[in-house]
Structure formats: C-alpha cells, structure tokens
Amino acid sequence: MFYKNIFKIALIYTGTILGAGFATGKELVTFFASFNKTGIIGFFISCFLLSLICMATLHIIYKVKANTYSEFMNIIFGKFSKYIEYFNIFLLFVLFSAMLAGGGATISNTFNININLSIFIFCLVTFISLIFGKNAIISINTILVPMLIIGGGLIGIYLYFYSVEPVFNNNTKALISPFLYTSYNAITTISVLFAIRHIVTNKKTIFYSSILAGIFIFIIGICMLLPLIENYINIYSEPLPILSLIGNKYFIKEIYTFTVLAAIFTTAVSNGVALENWFKEYFKINTLLLNLIILLCGVLFSLMGFSNIVNIVYPLFGFLGIFEIVVILIVFLTKAFD
C-alpha cells in the first residue's frame, strides 16, 4: 500500500500539471522554447519547484488534518484565506475551461469535424467521469498518466531527430518565466491534492511521491521541449505546436492525439472534481446538476480561445500566484521540522 500510494500521488500530480497547454506544446513554447537553450534551464528549475511545492502542500495537508478546503486555506493564509481561496477557484475554473477548449481543438483538428461538436464530445466524456468524484481522479490518472509519459517521450524523441531546424531566440524574460509557469500550475494542484488527502498516509509517502512527480514531469517535458526549441521559428504562433511538427505522419499523429487527449482529460477531470468539491462546501445542490453547470460555464469561457487563454490569462495568474506559493513554502519550512 505504501508504494501504491506514492505512485498514485505522483501520477495524479503529474496528470494535473500535464494539461492541454503542456501536451499540445503551447505552454512549453510560451514559457520556455522562446528562450532557446536557456529555456531548458528554466524548465529544470520549474520541475524542481513543482516537486518542492507538491512536497510542501502534502506536508501541510498531512500535518493540519483539515476537514474542508476552506479550513485548510484558513490555516495557511489566515484572514486573507477567503480572497486567496476565491482566486484559486477562479484559476481552477479558467484552467478547466482551457482543457475543454484544448480537448475540442484537438478532436476537431485530428478528425476534421466541427469544433462545437468536438467540444460537446469531450464535455460528455468529462461529465460522465465527474460523476465518480475523487475516485475518478485516482483511477483515470493511474491508468492514463503512465501512457502519457511514454507517448509524450517517444513523440518528443522522434521529433527531435526527424524534424529539426535549428534557430536562435531572444532570452529576454527567461529568468522570470519558470516562476510564472510554476506559480499558476502549482496553485491549481492544491485543491486536487487536498481532495486525495486520504492516501497521504505518512511523511515518506509525501517525500517520495513529490520527487517522483518532479521526475515524471521533467522526463516528458524535456523530450517535448527540445524539438520545440529547435523548430521555434516554425511553430511559435501555432495553437497546437507539436501537431504542426508532426504534420501528416499518420502513425505518429495517432500516438500524439491519444497523448494529448489523455493529458487534457486527466487535468479536466482533476480540476472538475476539485471545483465540484469546493462548491459542495457552500451550496446544497444535486451533484449531476452541479457538474452540468460547471461544464456549461466552462464551455462559455472556453470561447475565448485556447491560445488566448495560454498566452494572456496563464501568465497573469502566474504573477498573481507567486505570493501564494511563497507563503506555502514559508509555512512548510517553518513546520517541516516540528
């Protein structure tokens, strides 16, 4: 059970991070590939920070034994907890909407069908999964994330050796970019990790699962980042950069499509369940109706467009979330050796 919980937590954390923006390559282009080889260092820093923040969050969850997400946030942030909690939930909703937009765009692009129909198909599958609550987070991530790591790694390796056109890019803003990327991604995982607190059984589980998650994210990320850096001049404006590199190579394209949809789906379900749990703390509403409302609102927000959400909204939340991440790390460092 000890090793199973380590593996489950690592996969859930990885699956929550590797959403639409990551798997399509759009996040990697925006935050790392645009800085050429410096982006590789930035990505390593992000993986280290994501692992550290996972460890810090799990440690606090384990120590405080809070019964609700609101109570947990109040212990960390005190009188500011309500404002930060609302900010986190809104960010979670934005990322959930981005998953819907990314899922619809991927299905539409791959199967050449209407974008609205594609979004409906993705929402239907997501809705069915949300019915199973936190069990869906554990089951879906445990099954799909290993496939995602393998698939993403193979695609990245293939593209690096067969689709390389070296370029050189400006390194401006390369220093702050890893922290912005880490910030908004880490914030969205807090509520997800809290939802699976029942499998956070001891400090060894916390330590090893956090390290393993960082390794997973780095492996798949570096495999995808290298070809994006080398081909940056051709894909920087593409909404689905990895797909544009693959082109019409059908077998590779099929592997990629499954990988992206798996990444988007795991994140959408994790974020959706976290949203559902939060609203249930405040409103007595039928679960099916609540999930339907969340999906409908998510679809409306997703009309902003996947690229716009990644390029405009993600960095903004990254700036706003840095304070929150710093506080969590301070709380962790002051309580870690109690």
BAZA-954208 format. One line per 8 residues: their letters; for each residue x, y, z of C-alpha. Coordinates in nm, 3 decimals. Layout:
BEGIN
A) X:Y:Z ~ ...
//
This chain:
BEGIN
MFYKNIFK) 0.000:0.000:0.000 ~ 0.291:0.236:0.082 ~ 0.438:0.213:-0.269 ~ 0.096:0.221:-0.435 ~ 0.012:0.550:-0.265 ~ 0.345:0.701:-0.369 ~ 0.280:0.603:-0.729 ~ -0.082:0.723:-0.721
IALIYTGT) 0.001:1.064:-0.576 ~ 0.289:1.116:-0.820 ~ 0.069:1.025:-1.118 ~ -0.221:1.244:-1.000 ~ 0.008:1.544:-0.953 ~ 0.174:1.482:-1.290 ~ -0.160:1.436:-1.462 ~ -0.291:1.762:-1.318
ILGAGFAT) 0.015:1.956:-1.439 ~ 0.029:1.800:-1.787 ~ -0.287:1.952:-1.929 ~ -0.379:2.088:-2.268 ~ -0.120:2.364:-2.268 ~ 0.163:2.124:-2.185 ~ 0.070:1.833:-2.410 ~ -0.001:2.048:-2.715
GKELVTFF) 0.331:2.223:-2.660 ~ 0.170:2.567:-2.629 ~ 0.279:2.623:-2.267 ~ 0.629:2.497:-2.339 ~ 0.660:2.736:-2.633 ~ 0.526:3.034:-2.436 ~ 0.733:2.986:-2.121 ~ 1.047:2.801:-2.232
ASFNKTGI) 1.108:2.736:-2.603 ~ 1.106:3.108:-2.684 ~ 1.425:3.144:-2.478 ~ 1.627:2.891:-2.676 ~ 1.867:2.674:-2.468 ~ 1.811:2.893:-2.163 ~ 1.457:2.756:-2.164 ~ 1.594:2.412:-2.075
IGFFISCF) 1.747:2.551:-1.755 ~ 1.420:2.731:-1.685 ~ 1.224:2.412:-1.727 ~ 1.455:2.223:-1.490 ~ 1.401:2.497:-1.230 ~ 1.024:2.467:-1.277 ~ 1.031:2.091:-1.228 ~ 1.235:2.131:-0.909
LLSLICMA) 0.996:2.397:-0.777 ~ 0.687:2.194:-0.870 ~ 0.828:1.896:-0.681 ~ 0.910:2.115:-0.380 ~ 0.565:2.276:-0.377 ~ 0.399:1.935:-0.404 ~ 0.601:1.823:-0.102 ~ 0.515:2.141:0.090
TLHIIYKV) 0.143:2.118:0.015 ~ 0.119:1.749:0.104 ~ 0.316:1.805:0.425 ~ 0.081:2.082:0.538 ~ -0.224:1.872:0.445 ~ -0.083:1.583:0.648 ~ 0.004:1.799:0.950 ~ -0.310:2.012:0.987
KANTYSEF) -0.571:1.738:0.925 ~ -0.827:1.989:0.793 ~ -1.172:1.856:0.706 ~ -1.255:2.110:0.436 ~ -1.059:2.304:0.175 ~ -1.170:2.633:0.332 ~ -1.041:2.526:0.671 ~ -0.712:2.421:0.513
MNIIFGKF) -0.671:2.758:0.339 ~ -0.756:2.945:0.660 ~ -0.478:2.766:0.848 ~ -0.222:2.877:0.588 ~ -0.336:3.228:0.495 ~ -0.537:3.342:0.797 ~ -0.753:3.650:0.736 ~ -0.657:3.656:0.368
SKYIEYFN) -0.769:3.298:0.311 ~ -1.111:3.380:0.162 ~ -0.966:3.608:-0.104 ~ -0.695:3.359:-0.195 ~ -0.944:3.075:-0.196 ~ -1.168:3.261:-0.442 ~ -0.867:3.339:-0.656 ~ -0.764:2.971:-0.660
IFLLFVLF) -1.110:2.851:-0.752 ~ -1.140:3.104:-1.033 ~ -0.798:2.998:-1.165 ~ -0.906:2.635:-1.140 ~ -1.216:2.721:-1.341 ~ -1.008:2.903:-1.605 ~ -0.778:2.604:-1.646 ~ -1.077:2.371:-1.657
SAMLAGGG) -1.219:2.586:-1.939 ~ -0.882:2.574:-2.116 ~ -0.897:2.193:-2.104 ~ -1.238:2.199:-2.269 ~ -1.109:2.433:-2.540 ~ -0.793:2.226:-2.587 ~ -0.982:1.897:-2.594 ~ -1.227:2.029:-2.851
ATISNTFN) -0.950:2.177:-3.065 ~ -0.754:1.850:-3.063 ~ -1.052:1.635:-3.159 ~ -1.158:1.883:-3.428 ~ -0.808:1.909:-3.576 ~ -0.745:1.536:-3.571 ~ -1.076:1.407:-3.702 ~ -1.165:1.712:-3.911
ININLSIF) -1.506:1.765:-3.751 ~ -1.692:2.076:-3.635 ~ -1.530:2.242:-3.332 ~ -1.861:2.273:-3.146 ~ -1.932:1.904:-3.191 ~ -1.576:1.825:-3.079 ~ -1.620:2.025:-2.759 ~ -1.954:1.853:-2.694
IFCLVTFI) -1.795:1.508:-2.729 ~ -1.513:1.598:-2.492 ~ -1.755:1.753:-2.241 ~ -1.979:1.445:-2.249 ~ -1.692:1.210:-2.163 ~ -1.571:1.451:-1.892 ~ -1.920:1.479:-1.745 ~ -1.954:1.101:-1.718
SLIFGKNA) -1.617:1.082:-1.540 ~ -1.703:1.362:-1.295 ~ -1.994:1.154:-1.165 ~ -1.741:0.926:-0.990 ~ -1.581:1.214:-0.794 ~ -1.241:1.171:-0.631 ~ -1.229:0.804:-0.735 ~ -1.219:0.927:-1.094
IISINTIL) -0.908:1.134:-1.018 ~ -0.723:0.831:-0.882 ~ -0.838:0.577:-1.141 ~ -0.801:0.794:-1.453 ~ -0.459:0.933:-1.360 ~ -0.326:0.592:-1.255 ~ -0.423:0.443:-1.592 ~ -0.357:0.728:-1.836
VPMLIIGG) -0.055:0.914:-1.699 ~ 0.195:0.626:-1.750 ~ 0.075:0.607:-2.112 ~ 0.106:0.984:-2.134 ~ 0.467:0.979:-2.011 ~ 0.565:0.705:-2.256 ~ 0.373:0.852:-2.550 ~ 0.493:1.208:-2.494
GLIGIYLY) 0.852:1.092:-2.451 ~ 0.851:0.888:-2.771 ~ 0.695:1.171:-2.973 ~ 0.945:1.422:-2.841 ~ 1.241:1.196:-2.921 ~ 1.106:1.130:-3.271 ~ 1.052:1.500:-3.346 ~ 1.395:1.596:-3.215
FYSVEPVF) 1.576:1.362:-3.452 ~ 1.349:1.392:-3.757 ~ 1.209:1.747:-3.757 ~ 1.496:1.970:-3.654 ~ 1.561:2.315:-3.799 ~ 1.798:2.497:-3.559 ~ 1.710:2.855:-3.464 ~ 1.830:3.117:-3.218
NNNTKALI) 1.593:3.314:-2.999 ~ 1.592:3.609:-2.763 ~ 1.649:3.516:-2.395 ~ 1.465:3.820:-2.256 ~ 1.230:3.737:-1.966 ~ 1.383:3.389:-1.941 ~ 1.455:3.435:-1.570 ~ 1.100:3.510:-1.454
SPFLYTSY) 0.925:3.269:-1.690 ~ 0.992:2.946:-1.489 ~ 0.845:3.105:-1.178 ~ 0.530:3.220:-1.359 ~ 0.481:2.874:-1.507 ~ 0.536:2.707:-1.171 ~ 0.311:2.951:-0.990 ~ -0.017:2.908:-1.173
NAITTISV) 0.034:2.534:-1.223 ~ 0.113:2.469:-0.858 ~ -0.183:2.672:-0.734 ~ -0.430:2.460:-0.929 ~ -0.293:2.140:-0.777 ~ -0.356:2.246:-0.416 ~ -0.728:2.167:-0.423 ~ -0.665:1.845:-0.617
LFAIRHIV) -0.407:1.724:-0.364 ~ -0.644:1.814:-0.082 ~ -0.916:1.604:-0.247 ~ -0.693:1.292:-0.224 ~ -0.571:1.358:0.132 ~ -0.694:1.015:0.240 ~ -0.399:0.847:0.063 ~ -0.140:1.083:0.216
TNKKTIFY) -0.055:0.839:0.492 ~ 0.294:0.933:0.615 ~ 0.595:1.158:0.557 ~ 0.781:0.903:0.346 ~ 0.487:0.888:0.107 ~ 0.496:1.268:0.082 ~ 0.870:1.284:0.014 ~ 0.898:1.007:-0.245
SSILAGIF) 0.577:1.089:-0.433 ~ 0.684:1.454:-0.470 ~ 1.028:1.359:-0.602 ~ 0.877:1.103:-0.840 ~ 0.626:1.356:-0.973 ~ 0.906:1.604:-1.050 ~ 1.096:1.332:-1.236 ~ 0.788:1.235:-1.439
IFIIGICM) 0.720:1.596:-1.539 ~ 1.083:1.653:-1.634 ~ 1.109:1.338:-1.848 ~ 0.808:1.408:-2.065 ~ 0.870:1.784:-2.067 ~ 1.232:1.775:-2.181 ~ 1.150:1.526:-2.457 ~ 0.888:1.765:-2.594
LLPLIENY) 1.075:2.088:-2.524 ~ 1.390:2.008:-2.725 ~ 1.220:1.977:-3.066 ~ 1.008:2.283:-2.991 ~ 1.323:2.487:-2.925 ~ 1.490:2.366:-3.243 ~ 1.182:2.439:-3.454 ~ 1.065:2.751:-3.273
INIYSEPL) 1.064:2.976:-3.579 ~ 0.811:2.748:-3.749 ~ 0.571:2.689:-3.461 ~ 0.576:2.990:-3.226 ~ 0.238:3.116:-3.349 ~ 0.071:2.774:-3.384 ~ -0.215:2.690:-3.142 ~ -0.103:2.324:-3.141
PILSLIGN) 0.277:2.339:-3.191 ~ 0.354:1.968:-3.156 ~ 0.084:1.878:-3.408 ~ 0.226:2.124:-3.660 ~ 0.565:1.948:-3.633 ~ 0.411:1.605:-3.678 ~ 0.224:1.713:-3.993 ~ 0.071:1.423:-4.182
KYFIKEIY) 0.277:1.139:-4.034 ~ -0.032:0.937:-3.950 ~ 0.103:0.674:-3.708 ~ 0.291:0.936:-3.506 ~ -0.010:1.165:-3.527 ~ -0.235:0.895:-3.378 ~ 0.005:0.844:-3.086 ~ 0.021:1.218:-3.033
TFTVLAAI) -0.358:1.257:-3.043 ~ -0.402:0.993:-2.775 ~ -0.125:1.150:-2.565 ~ -0.277:1.499:-2.583 ~ -0.631:1.383:-2.514 ~ -0.506:1.176:-2.219 ~ -0.325:1.480:-2.077 ~ -0.621:1.711:-2.127
FTTAVSNG) -0.867:1.458:-1.991 ~ -0.672:1.384:-1.671 ~ -0.640:1.755:-1.596 ~ -1.003:1.832:-1.683 ~ -1.133:1.559:-1.453 ~ -0.897:1.653:-1.167 ~ -0.991:2.022:-1.192 ~ -1.360:1.942:-1.237
VALENWFK) -1.373:1.724:-0.926 ~ -1.188:1.990:-0.725 ~ -1.440:2.253:-0.840 ~ -1.729:2.023:-0.753 ~ -1.592:1.959:-0.402 ~ -1.547:2.331:-0.337 ~ -1.899:2.427:-0.444 ~ -2.045:2.145:-0.235
EYFKINTL) -1.894:2.308:0.075 ~ -2.111:2.616:0.019 ~ -2.417:2.504:-0.178 ~ -2.654:2.213:-0.131 ~ -2.708:2.115:-0.492 ~ -2.751:1.790:-0.680 ~ -2.415:1.657:-0.796 ~ -2.525:1.593:-1.155
LLNLIILL) -2.676:1.939:-1.185 ~ -2.365:2.097:-1.033 ~ -2.135:1.918:-1.278 ~ -2.358:2.022:-1.566 ~ -2.345:2.388:-1.456 ~ -1.965:2.373:-1.421 ~ -1.933:2.226:-1.770 ~ -2.167:2.479:-1.931
CGVLFSLM) -1.988:2.773:-1.769 ~ -1.656:2.620:-1.871 ~ -1.767:2.593:-2.233 ~ -1.875:2.958:-2.237 ~ -1.539:3.073:-2.102 ~ -1.353:2.844:-2.344 ~ -1.494:3.051:-2.632 ~ -1.214:3.296:-2.551
GFSNIVNI) -0.992:3.053:-2.740 ~ -0.724:2.811:-2.624 ~ -0.427:3.018:-2.748 ~ -0.558:3.337:-2.585 ~ -0.605:3.162:-2.252 ~ -0.248:3.025:-2.257 ~ -0.080:3.342:-2.386 ~ -0.274:3.604:-2.186
VYPLFGFL) -0.450:3.452:-1.885 ~ -0.188:3.197:-1.773 ~ 0.099:3.450:-1.728 ~ -0.133:3.691:-1.546 ~ -0.231:3.425:-1.294 ~ 0.135:3.330:-1.268 ~ 0.224:3.679:-1.145 ~ -0.066:3.688:-0.900
GIFEIVVI) 0.009:3.342:-0.763 ~ 0.375:3.392:-0.676 ~ 0.280:3.540:-0.337 ~ 0.068:3.237:-0.256 ~ 0.342:2.992:-0.344 ~ 0.597:3.182:-0.134 ~ 0.363:3.170:0.169 ~ 0.309:2.794:0.128
LIVFLTKA) 0.684:2.734:0.114 ~ 0.742:2.951:0.423 ~ 0.472:2.763:0.616 ~ 0.626:2.434:0.506 ~ 0.981:2.533:0.605 ~ 0.868:2.658:0.947 ~ 0.663:2.346:1.021 ~ 0.865:2.076:0.846
FD) 1.083:2.007:1.146 ~ 0.822:2.048:1.421
//
